[in-house]
Each structure stands twice: as structure tokens, then as C-alpha cells.
Amino acid sequence: MSDAQAILFRKKRLQAFRGRGKLYSWLRAHREKIAGGLASGEYTWAMLCAECARHGVMSRQGGPPERTAAWKAWQTLCRDLAASGESPGERPPRRVYPSQTPKGWVPPGIAAAIAAGNPAVEGVRPVGTGAEASAGTALVPRAPPPPPVPPTRAEGKVPFSRLADPDDPPEVHAAYAELEEQFDKADWYLLAGSSKKRR
């Protein structure tokens, strides 16, 4: 079996990069192994181009990519990685999904803010008491404030209404005051219902 026919890489799903071709995507997908093989002299550009063709990455003419094109794409890849603070030989950072984080994990920035008493995280406290309480445990939100108490009207006194003009007679003020009282009770009822739903 010659070097050009040896299977060097397993197939990977290629990620498209804006302004870059399939050859660049293939090199980026296998960058860790390629960097090690080029540094040790195990791989040549002819071997890599043959492997690209085996994976379906072709040149515009329909054959395997040319060595010069592969070398140029590799140089572009190295520049792009250097700009983002990475190198081709190191493993790309693995994305951690929320479903894969341990139960009760708190991001370090939030844990530090809680420990420092930052007002931005006021109302949030670590779960646990005493020795078991730590900034790395799950967070429990503060209970919502109680709903406002509806205002009451003093007996025997004609109330002053916010809706009526100051020059209106006392009967108009009394009628508007009754409406305002009904509105305030409705607001209180609605606000109390919404706070119960949150709990």
C-alpha cells in the first residue's frame, strides 16, 4: 500500500467558514493531527492532498487539491488561529452545553459577585447554611415583594379624586373616588394573582 492510498484520517463533518473553501474546512477539521504529522515529518503535502480527495475535497478541475493550494490554505488557517489566540497543534476548545453542566454549578463571575456582595446579584443567595454554603452551589431567588394594600376611604369625609377637577362639586369628587377605589382593588387583585403565579 503506497502513502497516497493509506487511510490517515477518519471522516468528519466539515464546518463552513465564511470566505473559505472546502479545503480550508477540511484542514481545520483535522488541524491537530496535521500539525503533529507535519512537525514530525510523517506527512507530506502529497499525502494530505490524496487524503483530501479520498474525503471528497476536490480541486476546481475535479482532481485532488494541488500541494501549493493546500499549503496556502494551511498558512491561512494558521494566521486565522493565531488571530484568535489558538495554534493548529492544540485541541480546539470543546463547547459545553447547558445540559452538560453539573447540577448547582454557578459561573465563576457570578460566584465572585455573590461573595463580594455585589448589588447586581442582590436577592440571590447560595443554597445551604454554615459549612455547606458556598458560592458554587445552586442559587435561590429572593421571594417576590407582597402586593400593595388597597387604600381605604375615611368615613364621613368627602374624598378628593385624582380624576376630577379641583373646581368640581363634592358629588363629582365622590363618584370619581368610588371609581378610583374600584380600580385600585382590581389592580391589587390582579397584582396579587400574578405574584401567586410566580411562586
C-alpha positions as CSV (number, residue, x, y, z in Angstrom):
1,M,0.0,0.0,0.0
2,S,1.5,3.3,-1.0
3,D,1.5,6.5,1.1
4,A,-1.1,8.1,-1.2
5,Q,-3.6,5.2,-0.6
6,A,-3.1,4.9,3.2
7,I,-6.0,6.0,5.3
8,L,-4.7,8.8,7.5
9,F,-7.8,10.5,8.8
10,R,-11.3,9.4,9.7
11,K,-14.1,11.4,8.1
12,K,-15.5,14.4,9.9
13,R,-18.4,16.7,9.3
14,L,-16.9,19.9,7.8
15,Q,-17.9,23.3,9.2
16,A,-18.2,26.0,6.6
17,F,-16.2,29.2,7.2
18,R,-17.1,32.5,5.6
19,G,-14.8,33.3,2.7
20,R,-13.0,30.0,3.0
21,G,-13.3,26.9,0.8
22,K,-13.8,23.2,1.5
23,L,-10.0,22.6,1.6
24,Y,-9.7,25.1,4.4
25,S,-12.6,23.5,6.3
26,W,-11.0,20.0,5.9
27,L,-7.6,21.2,7.1
28,R,-9.3,22.9,10.1
29,A,-11.2,19.8,11.0
30,H,-8.0,17.7,11.1
31,R,-5.7,20.5,12.2
32,E,-4.4,18.9,15.4
33,K,-3.3,15.7,13.6
34,I,-1.9,17.5,10.6
35,A,0.2,19.9,12.7
36,G,1.7,16.9,14.5
37,G,2.4,15.0,11.3
38,L,4.0,17.9,9.5
39,A,6.2,18.8,12.5
40,S,7.4,15.2,12.8
41,G,7.8,14.8,9.0
42,E,5.4,11.9,9.0
43,Y,3.0,13.6,6.5
44,T,3.8,15.2,3.2
45,W,1.6,17.6,1.3
46,A,1.2,15.0,-1.4
47,M,-0.2,12.5,1.2
48,L,-2.5,15.2,2.6
49,C,-3.8,16.1,-0.8
50,A,-4.6,12.5,-1.7
51,E,-6.4,12.1,1.7
52,C,-8.4,15.3,0.9
53,A,-9.5,13.7,-2.4
54,R,-10.5,10.5,-0.6
55,H,-12.8,12.6,1.6
56,G,-14.4,14.3,-1.4
57,V,-12.5,17.6,-1.3
58,M,-11.5,18.2,-4.9
59,S,-9.9,21.0,-6.8
60,R,-11.8,23.0,-9.4
61,Q,-10.5,20.6,-12.1
62,G,-12.1,17.6,-10.3
63,G,-8.8,16.1,-9.1
64,P,-7.0,16.1,-5.8
65,P,-6.1,19.6,-4.5
66,E,-2.6,20.8,-5.5
67,R,0.1,20.9,-2.9
68,T,0.6,24.6,-3.3
69,A,-3.1,25.3,-2.8
70,A,-3.1,23.1,0.3
71,W,0.0,24.8,1.7
72,K,-1.5,28.2,1.1
73,A,-4.8,27.2,2.8
74,W,-2.8,25.8,5.8
75,Q,-0.9,29.2,6.1
76,T,-4.3,31.0,6.1
77,L,-5.6,28.6,8.7
78,C,-2.5,29.2,10.9
79,R,-3.0,33.0,10.6
80,D,-6.7,32.8,11.5
81,L,-6.0,30.6,14.5
82,A,-3.2,32.9,15.7
83,A,-5.5,35.9,15.4
84,S,-8.0,34.1,17.8
85,G,-5.2,33.1,20.2
86,E,-5.0,29.4,19.2
87,S,-2.5,27.2,17.5
88,P,-3.0,24.4,15.0
89,G,-1.4,21.8,17.2
90,E,-3.7,22.3,20.2
91,R,-7.1,20.7,20.6
92,P,-10.0,23.1,19.7
93,P,-12.0,24.2,22.8
94,R,-15.0,22.0,23.4
95,R,-18.3,23.7,23.6
96,V,-20.2,23.0,26.9
97,Y,-23.9,22.9,26.6
98,P,-26.2,23.9,29.5
99,S,-27.5,20.3,29.7
100,Q,-23.9,19.1,30.3
101,T,-23.1,21.4,33.2
102,P,-23.2,19.8,36.7
103,K,-26.2,20.4,38.9
104,G,-25.9,23.5,41.0
105,W,-22.9,24.9,39.0
106,V,-22.6,28.7,39.1
107,P,-20.5,30.7,36.6
108,P,-17.3,31.9,38.3
109,G,-18.1,35.5,37.7
110,I,-21.5,35.3,39.4
111,A,-20.0,33.3,42.3
112,A,-17.3,36.0,42.8
113,A,-20.0,38.7,42.7
114,I,-22.1,36.9,45.3
115,A,-19.0,36.5,47.6
116,A,-18.2,40.2,47.2
117,G,-21.8,41.3,47.9
118,N,-22.3,43.0,44.5
119,P,-25.6,44.8,44.3
120,A,-26.1,43.4,40.8
121,V,-26.8,40.0,42.3
122,E,-28.8,41.3,45.2
123,G,-31.7,38.9,46.1
124,V,-29.8,35.8,45.1
125,R,-28.1,33.7,47.8
126,P,-26.2,30.4,47.8
127,V,-28.2,27.4,48.9
128,G,-27.1,25.8,52.2
129,T,-26.2,27.1,55.6
130,G,-23.0,27.1,57.6
131,A,-20.2,24.9,56.2
132,E,-22.2,23.6,53.3
133,A,-23.0,27.1,51.9
134,S,-20.7,28.1,49.1
135,A,-20.7,30.3,46.1
136,G,-20.5,27.2,43.9
137,T,-23.9,25.9,44.8
138,A,-27.3,26.5,43.2
139,L,-28.9,29.9,43.5
140,V,-32.3,30.6,45.0
141,P,-34.1,33.8,44.1
142,R,-35.5,36.1,46.8
143,A,-39.3,35.9,47.4
144,P,-41.3,38.5,45.5
145,P,-42.5,41.5,47.5
146,P,-46.0,41.4,48.9
147,P,-48.7,43.1,46.8
148,P,-49.7,46.6,47.8
149,V,-52.6,47.1,50.2
150,P,-55.6,48.8,48.5
151,P,-56.3,52.3,50.0
152,T,-59.3,52.8,52.3
153,R,-61.6,55.8,52.5
154,A,-62.1,57.7,55.7
155,E,-65.7,57.6,57.0
156,G,-67.8,60.8,56.7
157,K,-65.3,62.7,54.7
158,V,-65.8,63.6,51.1
159,P,-62.7,62.2,49.3
160,F,-60.7,64.2,46.8
161,S,-60.5,62.5,43.5
162,R,-57.4,62.4,41.3
163,L,-59.6,62.2,38.2
164,A,-61.9,65.2,38.9
165,D,-61.0,68.8,38.5
166,P,-60.4,70.7,41.8
167,D,-63.3,73.1,41.0
168,D,-65.9,70.2,40.6
169,P,-68.6,69.8,43.3
170,P,-68.2,67.3,46.1
171,E,-70.7,64.8,44.4
172,V,-68.4,64.5,41.3
173,H,-65.4,64.0,43.5
174,A,-67.3,61.3,45.5
175,A,-68.3,59.5,42.3
176,Y,-64.8,59.6,40.8
177,A,-63.4,58.5,44.2
178,E,-65.6,55.3,44.1
179,L,-64.4,54.5,40.6
180,E,-60.7,55.0,41.8
181,E,-61.3,52.7,44.7
182,Q,-62.7,50.0,42.4
183,F,-59.7,50.4,40.1
184,D,-57.3,50.2,43.0
185,K,-59.0,47.0,44.2
186,A,-58.8,45.5,40.7
187,D,-55.2,46.4,40.4
188,W,-54.5,44.9,43.8
189,Y,-56.3,41.7,42.9
190,L,-54.5,41.4,39.6
191,L,-51.1,42.1,41.2
192,A,-51.8,39.5,44.0
193,G,-52.8,36.9,41.4
194,S,-49.6,37.5,39.3
195,S,-47.4,37.2,42.4
196,K,-49.1,33.9,43.3
197,K,-48.4,32.5,39.8
198,R,-44.7,33.4,40.2
199,R,-44.4,31.4,43.4
